[in-house]
Amino acid sequence: MNILQQVRTLVYKDIVLEWRSKHAINGILLYVVSTVFVCYQAFKSVDTLVWNALFWIILLFASINAISRSFIQESSYRQLYYYTIVNPRAIILAKIIYNSLVMVVLSTIAYAAYSITFKNPVGDPLLYILAVFLGSLSFASVFTMVSGISAKAGNNSTLMAILSFPVIIPLLIVLIKLSQNALSGLDRAISNGEIFVLLAINVITITISLLLFPYLWRD
Amino acid sequence: MRKSWWKILGLAMVAISIVAGLLGPVPVLPILHETIRNIYFHVPMWFAMITLYLISVIYSIKYLNSGKIEDDLLAVEAVNTGIIFCAMGLCTGMLWANITWGEPWPNDPKLNGSAIATLMYLAYLVLRNALEEEQKRAKISAIYNIFAFPVMVVLLYILPKMTDSLHPGSGGNGTFSDLDMNDQIRPIFYTAVIGWVLIGAWICSLRYRIRLIELKRNQID
């Protein structure tokens, strides 16, 4: 099997595993919806600046919770088995793709729940959805590698948070700026720079993950 | 003497930049006034910091390729020294900002960026403490170091250029060199930069050698 086939099989395996148990995905979806509801009870109504910031904070914590499990849900023996039969690059790439899919589902539901409870003041919904999509991709690509690192370091959740926050903050700054542009309904040409920077950071992080993961999995 | 010429050079350059920086002529500018002399102390800290972090990343890459524990020790000592320079850069910057911008911590992307970069390297040190086994600690922290470095470069050098910033050279502001830097400042400034980078490398190498001695003493023959 070449690497692309391996990636496809591994992503399929992850989806099937998740579909059989469903408890992880349901748990995280419930987490998002209840967080949105807690925020709604606390804030009742917010202005657009807070609306945007709150949405990204909810998404940030939900995604950390969702992705931090990605290397511990299977036993280390089974992972050893995967490493003997497939390329380690295929494993990290498959995890990134699978986590991106999870994040897209998660953020769609978060966005829907958030728009229903709080009123939706977005001026340019298409651009906002693009920002959310790019955000899910960025969260997935950064957190997958960091969760691999923290899984090797005994996997405590504090470590996951302190390792990933400094790396995600630059992305979050750009994301909040981009989505703020979309909220105000500014001309789309203004946001080109932000979109470009986000794509560039994603390409860089995925490339570095691919280069570094072969060193990480070997014990 | 043959081996330590660069240390003497570094000391001499820093000494020259302190004396000439405090006594030498400076252009008369509004707002900045005499505080412009801080450029000889504030900016070189960041140059020294980024040099040390770069050394750290290079040695982390070397460690992944060679597996020699010495490379890892140099990487961590470079980070330790870099954090000190970052703290000094923040302190001198806050003093300067208090006078020219009116408050020690204005909401400026470069300030926030450097604070976040510090968090990143502190997280690197926490990660090292979380791992007991030496080989594993060296490998995993090297991976995190390499993973975090490009993001830090984006944070410190690309994002501030995109947004409004108080710093020169950011957000459409002119750089310091075409605005205020004239021929009175320039030679002293470059002397200070090279001097502080050399001093930083010296401190780093001293700490590295202490770690080497500790390593040797802990080994069982």
Interface residues (C-beta under 8 A of the other chain):
Chain A: M145 V146 I149 K152 A153 G154 N156 L159 I162 L163 F165 P166 V167 I169 P170 I173 V174 K177 G193 E194 V197 I201 I204 T205 I208 S209 L212 Y215 L216 D219
Chain B: L64 P109 G113 I116 A117 L119 M120 A123 V126 L127 A130 L131 K136 K139 I140 A142 I143 Y144 I146 F147 A148 P150 V151 V154 L155 I158 L159 M162 T163
